[in-house]
Amino acid sequence: MWAGVALEVVLIVRAFQGGLLRRFPLFYSYLTFVLLESFAAWYLYRRNPDLYASVYWYLQWVALFLGSLVIFEIYRVALKSYPGTARIARNLLFLVFALTFAKVLVNHSFGSVYWPAATTAELERNLRMVQGFAILAIAVVLLIYAIPRNRNLNGILVGYGLFVASAIVQLSLVSHLGAWFQKLFWYTQPFAYDLVLGVWTITLWSPAPEPVSSSAALNQAVDDHSSLVARTEQDLGRADLGFPGAFRR
């Protein structure tokens, strides 16, 4: 636990120092909440274990919601040069995430007993699958269309993708193998998260230059060409003035 907390603190401090907080506000909001949640869970577990069991699952709801917002931020930053496509993708993501939340709530609202642990576990399984498909989709789009992205965005995308993939595998094993793997899950999940934090620490240590989109590169090339033509015309004009008979028949 404490290794992860230390890495989270380092990431947040470096974000303040390097200005990455302004580029990825949702990602760092999620990271800050996870950090505060760790301290709150540790305090409650020591002071009141019974209360900890109840509060933990409600905190997980908030963590899942903020984690889903990270996906929206990845789409926003990755497709910044394509606002129309980004807007459609965000609307589709919002619809899918909203339907996932609604499905879990409806399923458990008609039950005889509301059990936060069971509801949260089902919600996490469903959301992780949606997040996994969303990350895979944006990764395929970025590769196929060769959309430029910098080291920071790549780090967030790869790190969160690894975290979601490991969560899907572990939750699937828990549902199939039962209670004995559930105990192992409490150890494997923090280890996987620490690896993700390591990826983020390396790739988000300092801000990387903003990538230049193909459209921006084309516009720059046109501007450079126009400037070159203008300078050439000026040079020819000065040459004409210096040698008035040289260009006349």
C-alpha positions in Angstrom: 0.0 0.0 0.0 2.6 2.5 1.1 4.7 2.1 -2.1 1.6 3.0 -4.1 0.9 6.0 -1.9 4.4 7.2 -2.3 4.2 7.0 -6.1 0.8 8.8 -6.1 2.3 11.6 -4.1 5.3 11.9 -6.4 3.0 11.9 -9.5 0.8 14.7 -8.1 3.8 16.8 -6.9 5.5 16.5 -10.3 2.1 17.5 -12.0 2.1 20.7 -10.0 5.7 21.4 -10.8 5.5 20.6 -14.5 2.1 22.0 -15.3 0.6 18.6 -16.3 -2.3 19.2 -14.0 -3.8 21.7 -16.5 -3.4 19.2 -19.4 -5.0 16.2 -17.6 -7.2 17.6 -14.8 -9.6 14.6 -14.7 -6.7 12.1 -14.6 -5.1 13.9 -11.7 -8.4 14.3 -9.9 -8.8 10.5 -10.1 -5.3 10.0 -8.8 -5.9 12.5 -5.9 -9.1 10.7 -4.9 -7.4 7.3 -4.9 -4.7 8.8 -2.7 -7.2 10.3 -0.2 -9.2 7.1 -0.3 -6.2 5.1 0.8 -5.6 7.3 3.8 -9.3 7.3 4.7 -9.6 3.5 4.4 -6.4 3.0 6.5 -7.8 5.3 9.2 -11.2 3.7 9.3 -9.8 0.2 9.3 -7.8 1.0 12.4 -10.5 3.0 14.2 -13.7 1.2 13.2 -13.4 -1.9 11.1 -17.2 -2.4 10.9 -17.6 1.1 9.5 -14.7 0.5 7.1 -16.5 -2.4 5.4 -19.5 -0.2 4.6 -17.7 3.0 3.6 -15.2 1.1 1.4 -17.8 0.0 -1.1 -19.3 3.5 -1.4 -15.9 5.0 -2.0 -15.4 2.4 -4.8 -18.5 3.8 -6.5 -16.8 7.2 -6.6 -13.5 5.7 -7.7 -15.2 3.9 -10.6 -17.0 7.0 -11.7 -13.8 9.1 -11.7 -11.9 6.3 -13.4 -14.5 6.4 -16.2 -13.9 10.1 -16.6 -10.2 9.3 -17.3 -11.4 7.5 -20.5 -13.2 10.7 -21.6 -10.1 12.7 -21.0 -8.0 10.3 -23.1 -10.5 10.7 -26.0 -10.5 14.5 -25.5 -6.8 14.9 -25.6 -6.1 12.2 -28.3 -8.8 13.6 -30.7 -8.2 17.3 -30.0 -7.4 18.0 -33.6 -10.7 16.3 -34.7 -13.4 18.0 -32.6 -16.3 16.6 -34.5 -15.1 13.0 -34.1 -14.2 13.6 -30.5 -17.7 15.0 -29.7 -19.4 11.9 -31.3 -17.1 9.5 -29.4 -17.7 11.3 -26.1 -21.5 11.1 -26.6 -21.4 7.4 -27.4 -19.2 6.8 -24.4 -21.5 8.7 -22.1 -24.5 6.7 -23.3 -22.7 3.4 -22.8 -21.5 4.3 -19.3 -24.9 5.7 -18.3 -26.6 2.5 -19.5 -24.1 0.4 -17.5 -24.7 2.3 -14.3 -28.5 2.2 -14.9 -28.5 -1.5 -15.5 -26.7 -2.4 -12.3 -28.9 0.0 -10.3 -32.1 -1.4 -11.8 -31.0 -5.0 -11.2 -30.4 -4.5 -7.5 -33.3 -2.1 -6.9 -35.8 -4.9 -7.4 -33.9 -7.3 -5.1 -35.1 -8.1 -1.6 -31.8 -6.9 0.0 -29.5 -4.2 -1.2 -25.9 -5.3 -0.7 -23.3 -2.6 -1.6 -20.5 -5.2 -2.1 -22.4 -7.3 -4.6 -23.7 -4.2 -6.4 -20.2 -2.6 -6.6 -18.6 -5.8 -7.7 -21.1 -6.2 -10.6 -20.7 -2.6 -11.5 -17.0 -2.9 -11.6 -17.1 -6.0 -13.8 -19.4 -4.3 -16.3 -17.6 -1.0 -16.3 -14.1 -2.5 -16.7 -15.4 -4.3 -19.8 -16.8 -1.1 -21.2 -13.5 0.7 -20.3 -11.5 -2.0 -21.9 -13.4 -1.8 -25.2 -13.2 2.0 -25.2 -9.4 1.9 -24.6 -8.9 -0.7 -27.3 -11.0 1.3 -29.7 -9.0 4.6 -29.3 -5.7 2.7 -29.5 -6.8 1.1 -32.8 -7.9 4.5 -34.1 -4.6 6.2 -33.1 -2.6 3.4 -34.8 -4.6 3.2 -38.0 -4.8 6.9 -38.7 -1.3 7.6 -37.3 -2.6 10.3 -35.0 0.3 11.9 -33.2 0.4 11.8 -29.4 3.1 12.6 -26.9 4.8 10.6 -24.2 2.4 11.8 -21.5 -0.8 10.7 -23.3 0.8 7.4 -24.3 1.7 6.8 -20.6 -1.8 7.5 -19.4 -3.3 5.3 -22.1 -0.9 2.4 -21.7 -1.0 2.5 -17.9 -4.8 2.7 -17.5 -5.1 0.1 -20.2 -2.9 -2.3 -18.2 -4.9 -1.5 -15.1 -8.2 -2.2 -16.7 -6.9 -5.4 -18.4 -5.6 -6.8 -15.1 -8.9 -5.9 -13.3 -10.9 -7.7 -16.0 -8.8 -10.8 -15.7 -8.8 -10.8 -11.9 -12.5 -10.1 -11.6 -13.3 -12.9 -14.1 -11.2 -15.3 -12.1 -12.9 -14.3 -8.9 -16.3 -15.0 -10.4 -15.2 -18.4 -11.8 -12.9 -19.7 -9.0 -14.8 -18.4 -6.0 -13.8 -17.3 -2.5 -10.3 -18.8 -2.4 -9.2 -16.6 -5.3 -10.9 -13.6 -3.7 -8.3 -13.7 -0.9 -5.5 -13.8 -3.5 -7.2 -11.0 -5.4 -6.6 -8.6 -2.4 -2.8 -9.1 -3.0 -2.6 -9.2 -6.8 -4.7 -6.1 -7.3 -2.4 -3.7 -5.4 0.6 -5.2 -7.1 -0.8 -4.6 -10.5 -1.7 -1.1 -9.6 1.8 -0.4 -8.3 3.1 -1.5 -11.7 0.7 0.9 -13.4 1.9 3.7 -11.1 5.5 2.9 -12.1 4.5 3.4 -15.8 2.8 6.7 -15.0 5.8 7.9 -13.0 8.2 7.3 -15.8 6.0 8.8 -18.6 4.6 11.7 -16.6 7.8 12.7 -14.8 8.0 15.8 -17.0 5.7 17.5 -19.6 6.3 16.4 -23.2 5.9 18.8 -26.1 2.5 18.9 -27.6 2.3 16.7 -30.8 1.8 18.4 -34.1 -1.2 17.1 -36.0 -1.0 16.4 -39.7 -3.3 19.3 -40.4 -1.2 21.7 -38.4 1.9 20.4 -40.1 0.3 21.0 -43.5 -0.7 24.5 -42.5 2.8 25.2 -41.3 4.2 23.9 -44.5 1.8 26.2 -46.5 2.8 29.2 -44.4 6.5 28.4 -44.8 6.0 28.1 -48.6 4.1 31.4 -48.7 6.8 33.1 -46.7 9.5 31.7 -49.0 7.6 32.9 -52.1 7.2 36.4 -50.6 10.9 36.7 -49.7 11.9 35.5 -53.2 9.7 38.2 -54.8 11.2 40.8 -52.5 14.7 39.7 -53.4 13.9 39.8 -57.1 12.3 43.2 -56.7 15.5 44.5 -55.0 17.6 43.0 -57.7 15.4 44.7 -60.4 15.9 48.0 -58.7 19.6 47.5 -58.4 20.1 46.6 -62.1 17.3 48.4 -64.0 18.3 47.2 -67.5 19.1 43.6 -66.6 15.5 42.4 -66.8 14.4 44.4 -69.8 14.5 43.6 -73.5 
